[in-house]
Amino acid sequence: MKGLNKVQLIGNLGKDPEIRFTPDGKQVAKFSMAVNRAFNNKEGDSIEDTQWFNIDAWTGLAKVAEEQIRKALAKGIILPDGYTYVSDHKREQEKTQEKDLLS
């Protein structure tokens, strides 16, 4: 059975898109975004949590990101969608995971 890995995030831009090109000429825009959520824990205390995501926008969407998603213009909310990719990294003997959204 085929599955579906599709995610839509609603949050705030963390930094302006960084534009680069692959060796075969495909454009990629990389940027980060923060997604905030608020909830009450079992004691009834209000908790706010922020999760950071790395966004990789490819080809046509990279061009849109380059032209339209700028921190100065994105004081409001951005809504990227795509699929998630979690990657493991090891930095200075510490294992970390990064959450990426590929669009």
N, C-alpha and C positions, 0 to 999 in steps of 0.2 A: 504494500500500500504506500502510495506517495504521501508525503507530508507537506506542510506549508510552513515556511519560516518567513513571516512578514510582521514587521513592527512599525508602528507609527509613534513617534515621540512628540511631545509638546513641551517646549522649554525655552531657555534663553541662550543666546549665542555666547560662547566663552571667549572666542578670539576670532579675528578676521580669517577668512579662508586663505590657506597657503596653497598656491598653485604650482604644480609640477607636471612634467610630461614623462611618460614611460619611454623606454628605448625605441619602441615601435610607434611613438607619436601620440599615444592616447593621453588626453588631459585628465588630471585628477585634482580635485579640490579637497583639502583636508582641513577640518575645523573641529572644535569641540563645542559641546553644549551641556548645560546643566538642566536637570529635570528635578523639580522640587515636589515633595509630597508631605502632607501633614496627616497625622493620625493620632489617636489616643492609645496609650499602652494599657495593659490590664489594670494598672493602678489608677487610670483615668487622667494621667498627665498628658498634656498636648506635646507631641514630638514633631519636630520638623527635620526632614532628611533630604539631602541633596545628593543625587547620583550624577556622575560625569560620564559622558559618552564621547567617543571619537567618531566623527562622521567622515566617510570617504565618498565623495560624489564623483562619478565617472562620466566621461565624454560630454554629452549634451547637458547633463545636470551640473557638471563641473563648470561649464561656461555660465550657466545661470547663477551658480554660487559666486563665481568671480565677479559678475556684473551687478548682482543684486543683494547678496548677503554681506553686508559690511557692518561692523559693530556700531558705527555711528548711525546707520539706518535701521538696525535691528534692536532697538531698545525695547521692542515688544517681543512677541513670541514667534518662534520659528517652528515649523511642522514637517520635518523630514520623514520620509518613510523608506523602507527597504528591508533588508534582512540582517539579522544579527550574526556576529562572528566574535567569539570569545577566544582570545589568544593568551597563552601562558608565556611569561617572561621571567628570566632570572637576572636580578640586578644585585650585585654585591652580596651574594649568598642569600638573598631574599627572593622568594618566589612570589610573583604578582600575576594578576590577571587584568587584562584590559578588555573593555566592552566596546566593540566597534559596530557601527551601523553602515552597511554598504548600500548605497543607493544608485 
